[in-house]
Amino acid sequence: MALAALTMNAQNLHINTTDFFLARQPILNVEQDLVGYELLFRHSDVNFAVVDNNMRATAAVVEHAAELGLHNVIGTSVAFINVDAGILMSDAIFILPKQHVVLEILETVDLSNELMERIEVLAANGYIFAIDDVIEQSYRTELLLPLVDIVKVDVLQMPAEKVEALTDYVKLRGKKLLAEKVETVEQFKLCREYGFDYYQGYYFAKPDVLKGKKINQSSLHVMQILALILKGANNFEIVRLIKQDVALSLTLLRLVNTPLYGCRRNVASLGHALLILGDRQLRRWMQILLYANQGCERGENSSPLMIMAATRGKLCELLAQAAYPRRLNKSDTAFTVGVLSLTDALFNIEVADVVEQIGVSQEIREALLSRTGFFGDLLCLVECSEKPESFDLQLLNQLLGKLQLSRATYYRAQKEAFDWGDSISINMSNESIP
């Protein structure tokens, strides 16, 4: 089916892109590298019931994927998308690029003979399937296993001994395992012991905070640089401090020499790099490079935490611009709030301790510590669409109303922020260092 025909079909079903919210949750491999995202669409009406095999809901998923341009939402990663019988049986499925999607078969889908034959045909033509929300061995799982590549296990719903038994059962059949709802480092370690291949959840953004824990020297140095930037120090002072950290210096030079800035010749000095960036860009890039600097110690520049922080910062900035189009300082502050909101995960200390050591304005402090004020509301809005399993549609609508932002504005800002965050990842992964 052509895209035009699909769009016409969606219009006949009264589908409107502003009627849906989008959530995106990262999926990592055992090395904790980003491999994909689960995309989830929820109707903005909290009273709207998503019924199994409802073509209105499933057509909306495909329409969104086609309209978004998946590369704008997932970059070079893979999109995991929930599908039901309606979308699988329709020609609309061919809109989704098979090399960039994994089709998750919902646990509520009725496995009729006709649907099983359809899945078999699609799998033979290169489409990759996953079974969603598996919590036990079952006749249903046995039916689907020959046709799927990945089994998603809801580890929160199962005791450890059942998880171990299920993973052995799946592994013997040569399938990949994905642990869903991994929210703590302890859960990640346990699932890794059981042989899971992929992990979904925000465990990597959950700090292991220990009361009275001392900040290591590397983290102190990074926070000193950030404090200088936020206080408006001159470039000479900033360069002097950056040069004390070789990894950070190389990362900053790599950034300036990426296509993002279109330099015709290599920039080899930090002083020159700072001149090209300018004060405003320097502040925001150094905030992002906090995360890249930590990743350099593990040999990873574009960590999932860095991508998440960059995307949060950009989304907060874009929404602040929409709310206050003539107030540049508002969007700059919003970017800072978004990026700094994950520093507890970065440094493994309380956010209050980070705020105290780098010295931020009162409005940033209130936003980070108590989620209050304009910037606190912005941060809440961004955070509540990051977790598919706890998608609070009522809160999303309330926050949009409070901030006087439309759903269409939020939707456009999400697309731009996702694309921007993923472009940072791609450029930061470039191995050429001047």
N, C-alpha and C positions, 0 to 999 in steps of 0.2 A: 504494500500500500504506500502510495506517495505521501510525502509530508503534508502536502496541501489537503489531500483526502483525509488524512488523520486529523488535521486541525479542524476541517469541516465536521468530521464525526464528533469531535470533542465539543464543538460549538452547539451541535444539535442536542448534545447531552447536557448543555448549560454549564460546561466547564469554564472556569475563569481562574487564571493564574493567581489572582489576588485573593481567592477563596482558600488558599492552602498555605501552610507554613512548611518550611523545609528544615530538617535536622540532618547533621552530618557527624558521624562518629568514626574515629580512626580505628583501623585494624592493623596490627603489628605482627611481625614474625618473631621467631624465638630470639633473634638478635636485637629485638625491639626497634627494627627499622620499619618505617611506614610502607605498607604494601597496598592499602586501599581504604575505602570509606564505605560504611553503610549509609545509604540515603533513605530517609523516611519522610513521607509527606503526610501531613495531618490537616484535615479540614478545619478552617478557622472557627466554624460554628461548633461550640462545645456540645450542642445538642444533636449534632449530625452523627448518625450511626453508620459506620462503615460495615456493610453487610457482605458476607462471603459471595463471591462471583458477581458482585455488583459492578457492572461495566462502567458506571459513572466513576467509581473510585479508581479502578484499574486503568481506565483511559486517561485519567488525570495524571497518573504516575508516568505513563509514556509521553503524554503531551509535555509534561514538565521536563522530562529528560531531553526531548527533542528541542524544546524551546530554550532551555538553559544552555545547551551545548555542553555535553558532559565534561569536556576539557576545561571549562570555566569553573567547574565545581570540584573536580577530582584531580586536575593536572594530569600527570602521567600515571596515576595510580588506577586501581580497578574499583568500579562501583558495585557494591552489593545492593540489589534492589529486590524488595518483596514483590512477589507476583502471585496471582490467584488463577483459577481456571479460566476466567474471562479473558485475561490478557494473554495467557498461554495459547488459547484456542484461536485468538484473533491474529490477523496479518499485521496488526500494529506492533507485534513483538519484533518484527524485522527492522523497526526504526532504531532499536537499541544495538549499538556496535558490539558484536559478540566478542571481539578481542579486548573490550574494556569493561565488560559486565559479568557479574555472577548472579544468576537468577535464583533467589531464595524461595523455595516452595513452602508456603505457610502450612502450619500444622493443622489448620482448619479446612484445607482444600480436600474435596472429595476425590479420591483416586479412582475415577471411573476407567473402564477399559479404553474409552476414546481418549481420555486425557493421558493415560500411560503411553498410548501409541504416539501421541503428539510429542510428549517429552522425549521419547526414544528417537523420533525424527529430528527434533531440534538438537539433541545431544550428538547425533551422528553428523550433523552439519556444523559442529564446532561450538555450540552454546554450552557454557559451563553451568552446572546446577549445584545448589547446596540444599540440604534439608535443614529447616529452621527449627530452633527450640526443642531439640531432642533431649529427653530426660531419662529414657529407658529403652531397652531393646523391645521391639514390637513387630507385629506383622507388617505394619505400615513401613517401618524402617527397612525391613527385609525386601519389600517390594521396590523401594526406591534406590537402595544401595547400588545396584548394578548400573544405574543411570546417572548417578551424581559423582562429583569429585570431592566435595567437602561436606562434612557433618558438623553442624553448629550445636554445641552442647551448652545448655543453660546451667552453669556450674553453681549458681546461687540456689538452685532448686534441688540440689542433690548432695547427700552425704559423701564424704571422701571415698568410702569403699565402693559406692555405686559408680562414682566417676571413674575409678580405676578399672572396674569391670567393663564399663561401657567403652572406654578407650581401647582396651585390649580387643574387644569385640570388633570395633571399627578398624583398628590397625591391621588385624588379620585379613581384612577384606581389601587392603591396599588403598584406603581412603584417607584424605587429610582431615585433621581435627581442628576445629576453631572453638575456643572457649569464649562464651559470651558473658557479659556482665562481670568482668574482672575489675574489681574496684580497689583492691589493695595489692601491695607488693607481695604479701604473703600468699595471696591467691595465685598470683602469677608464678611464683616459685613452685607452688604445689602442682599447678597445671603443667609446668615445664617438666617436672619429675615424671608426670604421667604420660608425657610424650606429645602434648599438643603442638601443632605446627603454627597456629595463628591465635591472636589474642585480641579481644574487643572490649573496650572499656577505658576508663580514665585513671587506671591505677598508676600510670606514669606521671600523672599530675597530682597525685596525693602524697604530700610530704610525710616522711617518717620523723615527725617533730618530737624531739626529746627536750624536756624541761632542763634548763641550765646548760644545754649543749653549746660548746664554744664554736664560733664561726672559724672555719679554716682560713689560712693565710690567703689562698687564691681567691676565695669569696670576698674577703675583706678588701682585697685590691680592686676587684670588680666594682664593689659598692663605692669605693673611694672615687673611682672614675665617674660613676653615675652621679655621685653627689656633686662633683665639680661641674658636670654638664648642667644639672638642674639649677645650680647656683649662678650659671652664666659666666663661668671662668673663660679666660681667653684661650685661643688655640695652643699657644706655647705651653701653658700649664698642662693642658689635656694631652698633648703629644708626649710631653716628658713622662707623664704617668703611664700612658699606653705602651711606650717603648720598654717599660719594665716587664711587660708580658709579651713574650715572643709570639705565642699562639694567637693572641688577640691582634697583634700588629699585622701578622700575615693574613688573618681573616678579614680585617678591614681593607687591606690592599687588594685582596681577592675581590671583595665586593665592588670597589671602585672600578676595577678592570673588567667587570661583567658588562654584557649588553645593556643593562639597566641604565647606564650612564653614557653609553655610546662614545667612549674615549677612543680616539684614533691611534693613540700610542700608549704603551704601558706607563702607568703611574707607579713610580718606584719608591717615593718617599711619603711618609705620613703627613708631613706638612703640606705637600701638594694635594694629597688626598683630601685633607680637611678643607682646603680652599675650594676644591671641586664640589664637595658636599654642601658647604655653607653651614651656618650655625644651626638652622632649623632642622635640616636633614641629618646633620651630625647627631643631634640630640636623639632623634628617633631611631637612627641606625645603631647607635651605641646601646640603646635600650634593648634592641633585638639581639645585638651581638653579645649581650650578657649570656644569652642562652647558647649561642654558637660557641662562645669561649669555653663554656663548661663542656660542650660536646667535643671540643678538640682534644680533651684529655682522654676521650674514648675513641678518637679517630673518626668522629661523626660531627659534621658541621650542621646538617639539616635534620636535627632531632625532631621527633613529633612534638615535644614540648616547645621548641622554637617556632615551629609552624603554627601551633595553637596560639602562642603568645602574639605572633605577628598578625595572625588573622583577627584575634580579639582586638588588638590595638587599632587595626585598620577599620574594622566594623564600627567600633566606638567612634572613631574619627569621622567616618562617613555619615553616621547618624547625627552626630553633633553638628556637622555642616548643614544637614537637612533641616535641623531644628533652629540653628542660628547661622544662616548663610553668610552673614557679614561679620561674624565674630571669629577670626582666625585663632585667637587665643583659646576659644572654647574647644575647637577641634584638636589643637595641639595638646591641651590638657586631657581630653578624652582619649587620645592615643596613648598617652603616658599611663592613664588609669588602666586601660586594657592590657598593656604589656606588663605592668608591674603587678597585676592581679595574680600572676603565677610565680612570683619570686619566692613564695614560701616553698613551692615544689622544687624550685631551682636550688635554693640554699639549704633546704631542710630545716628551716627555723620559722618561728611565727612571723606573720606579715607585720605585726606591730613592731617587732625587732628590726625588720628591714626598713620600715618607714622611719623609725627612730634614727637609724644609722646613716641613711642617705639624706634625710631632711627634705620633706615635701611640703607643699602648701596645705592649708587646712582643708580645702575642698577635696584634694586628692586623698588626704588622710581619712576623711569621713567616708569617702566612696569605698576605699579599700578595707577599712576596718568595720564599718557598720552598714555599708551599702545604702547610704542616705544621700540626699541631695540629688541634683540633676545627674551628676556623673555616677552616683550609686545606682540610680534607676537605669541608666544606660547599661551599666555592667550587669545588672540583674537581667535585663532584656536579652543581652548577648548570651549569658550563661544558661538561661532556661531553654534555649533552643539547641543546646549542644548534646543533650542526652535523649536519645529516642525513647528509652524505656520510662522516662519520667517527664514526658512532654506535657507541660502545664498550659493548655490552650487558654484557659481563663486568665491566668496570670499574664500571658503574652498579650492578649487583647487589652487587659487593664493597663499594662505598661505603655503600650502604643498609644492608648487614649490619653494617659497622663502626660506623655512626652509630645503629644499632638503630632504623631507620625502615622502615616498610612501604612497599610499592609504592603501596598505596592512599593513604597519607598524602602521599607525594610527588606523586602524580597530582592530589589535591585542592589541594595547595599551588601546583602549577603553574597550575591553572585560576584560582585567586584572584590569584596574582601577575600573570598575563597580563592579567586583567580590570583590576586596579589600575593597572598600568603604562599600559594603553591609556586609562583614564579620566584619568590625568594628562595624556596627550597631548591629549585632547579639550578638557579644561578650560584647559590652557595655551595652546591655539590660539584661545581666545575673544578677540576683538579689542577688547572693551570694557575700557578702562583708566580707573580713577577719576581 
